[in-house]
Amino acid sequence: MNATDTAAWIGAVTGIGGLIWNIFVQFRAGGRLDVSVNSGMMRIPDHQKDARYVVARVRNVGTAKTTITNMALGKYDSWWARKRMNRSWAAVAPSPSTAQPLPYKLDVGEEWTGMITQTEDLNKLIASDKLWCEIYHSFSSRPVLIHIPPKP
């Protein structure tokens, strides 16, 4: 193998590597949300004694601004139902945050927090271990789903 062959191989490998990297970057571009959900949370101070809340914290970890348009809850009886977005129960939170009302423009690196009052019916759904929080945003036609785990 001479110097020309070696240079050709190096050029081919680096060219393919660059192409794969560009494809990876294109798929990762745009608004990407990192969502965490906790149930059984309390507010301090709170005027409602013994009130509990489901709290969703959403962070934009992508490369572009996005708009959070809705926060909802859905019960999925199986992984296949969740894949097809076939809910057996659903609810929407009309105003989960008074400080950051929906629709809310979420810049890169910013955080949004929404809360839903945890009622007795909601406690039963959380205990069933099939309740999911759905965050809808402008960069996707499907919501970001995060499981709401039951408290031990």
C-alpha positions as CSV (number, residue, x, y, z in Angstrom):
1,M,0.0,0.0,0.0
2,N,1.5,3.3,-1.1
3,A,0.9,6.9,0.2
4,T,-1.8,7.5,-2.4
5,D,-3.8,4.5,-1.2
6,T,-3.4,5.5,2.4
7,A,-4.6,9.1,1.7
8,A,-7.6,7.7,-0.2
9,W,-8.6,5.4,2.8
10,I,-8.1,8.3,5.3
11,G,-10.3,10.6,3.1
12,A,-13.0,7.9,2.7
13,V,-13.2,7.1,6.4
14,T,-13.2,10.8,7.5
15,G,-15.8,11.6,4.8
16,I,-18.1,8.9,6.0
17,G,-17.5,9.9,9.6
18,G,-18.4,13.5,8.8
19,L,-21.6,12.4,7.0
20,I,-22.7,10.2,10.0
21,W,-22.0,13.1,12.4
22,N,-24.1,15.6,10.3
23,I,-27.0,13.1,10.2
24,F,-26.7,12.7,14.0
25,V,-26.7,16.5,14.5
26,Q,-29.7,17.0,12.3
27,F,-31.8,14.5,14.3
28,R,-30.8,16.1,17.5
29,A,-31.5,19.7,16.4
30,G,-34.6,21.6,17.5
31,G,-36.4,21.7,20.8
32,R,-35.9,18.7,23.0
33,L,-37.6,18.5,26.4
34,D,-36.4,16.8,29.5
35,V,-39.4,16.2,31.7
36,S,-39.6,15.0,35.3
37,V,-42.8,14.4,37.3
38,N,-43.3,13.9,41.0
39,S,-46.6,13.2,42.8
40,G,-47.6,13.8,46.4
41,M,-45.8,17.2,46.6
42,M,-46.7,19.9,49.0
43,R,-46.5,23.7,48.7
44,I,-45.0,25.7,51.5
45,P,-46.8,27.8,52.6
46,D,-50.1,26.5,51.4
47,H,-53.5,27.8,52.3
48,Q,-55.1,24.4,51.6
49,K,-54.3,22.2,54.5
50,D,-53.0,18.7,53.5
51,A,-53.2,19.5,49.7
52,R,-51.0,17.4,47.5
53,Y,-49.9,18.1,43.9
54,V,-48.5,16.4,40.8
55,V,-45.6,18.6,39.7
56,A,-44.0,18.5,36.3
57,R,-40.7,20.2,35.6
58,V,-39.8,20.7,31.9
59,R,-36.4,21.8,30.7
60,N,-35.5,22.6,27.1
61,V,-32.2,20.8,26.4
62,G,-32.4,21.2,22.6
63,T,-30.9,23.7,20.2
64,A,-33.9,25.9,19.5
65,K,-36.8,27.6,21.3
66,T,-40.1,25.6,21.7
67,T,-43.5,26.5,23.0
68,I,-45.2,24.4,25.6
69,T,-48.9,24.3,24.5
70,N,-50.6,21.9,26.9
71,M,-50.2,19.7,30.0
72,A,-52.4,16.6,30.2
73,L,-52.7,13.3,32.0
74,G,-53.5,9.9,30.4
75,K,-54.0,6.4,31.6
76,Y,-52.7,3.7,29.3
77,D,-53.6,0.1,30.0
78,S,-50.6,-1.4,28.2
79,W,-47.4,-0.4,26.4
80,W,-49.1,-1.1,23.1
81,A,-52.0,1.4,24.0
82,R,-49.3,3.9,25.0
83,K,-47.5,3.5,21.7
84,R,-50.8,4.1,19.8
85,M,-51.8,6.9,22.1
86,N,-55.0,5.0,23.0
87,R,-55.9,6.3,26.4
88,S,-58.5,4.7,28.7
89,W,-58.8,7.9,30.7
90,A,-57.6,11.4,29.9
91,A,-57.6,14.9,31.4
92,V,-56.2,18.3,30.5
93,A,-54.8,20.8,33.0
94,P,-56.3,24.2,31.9
95,S,-53.8,26.3,33.9
96,P,-51.1,24.3,35.5
97,S,-48.9,27.4,36.2
98,T,-50.1,30.9,37.1
99,A,-46.6,32.3,37.0
100,Q,-45.8,30.8,33.5
101,P,-49.2,30.5,31.7
102,L,-49.7,28.3,28.7
103,P,-48.8,28.6,25.9
104,Y,-45.3,29.3,27.2
105,K,-42.2,30.0,25.1
106,L,-39.4,28.0,26.4
107,D,-35.9,29.1,25.4
108,V,-32.9,26.8,25.3
109,G,-31.8,26.1,28.9
110,E,-35.0,27.4,30.5
111,E,-37.3,25.6,32.8
112,W,-41.1,25.5,33.2
113,T,-43.0,24.1,36.1
114,G,-46.7,23.0,36.2
115,M,-48.8,21.7,39.0
116,I,-52.1,19.7,39.2
117,T,-54.0,19.3,42.4
118,Q,-54.0,15.7,43.4
119,T,-57.6,14.6,44.1
120,E,-58.8,11.3,45.5
121,D,-59.6,10.1,42.0
122,L,-56.2,11.1,40.8
123,N,-54.6,9.2,43.7
124,K,-56.4,6.0,42.6
125,L,-55.1,6.4,39.1
126,I,-51.6,7.0,40.3
127,A,-51.8,3.9,42.5
128,S,-52.8,1.9,39.4
129,D,-49.3,2.6,38.1
130,K,-50.7,3.4,34.6
131,L,-50.9,7.2,34.7
132,W,-48.7,9.3,32.5
133,C,-48.1,13.0,32.2
134,E,-48.2,14.4,28.7
135,I,-46.4,17.6,27.7
136,Y,-47.3,19.0,24.3
137,H,-44.9,21.3,22.5
138,S,-44.5,23.0,19.2
139,F,-41.6,20.9,17.9
140,S,-43.6,17.6,17.9
141,S,-47.0,16.4,17.0
142,R,-46.8,13.8,19.8
143,P,-46.5,14.7,23.4
144,V,-43.5,13.9,25.6
145,L,-44.7,11.2,28.0
146,I,-43.4,10.7,31.5
147,H,-44.7,8.0,33.9
148,I,-46.1,9.2,37.2
149,P,-44.8,6.6,39.7
150,P,-47.0,5.7,42.7
151,K,-45.6,6.7,46.1
152,P,-44.6,3.8,48.3
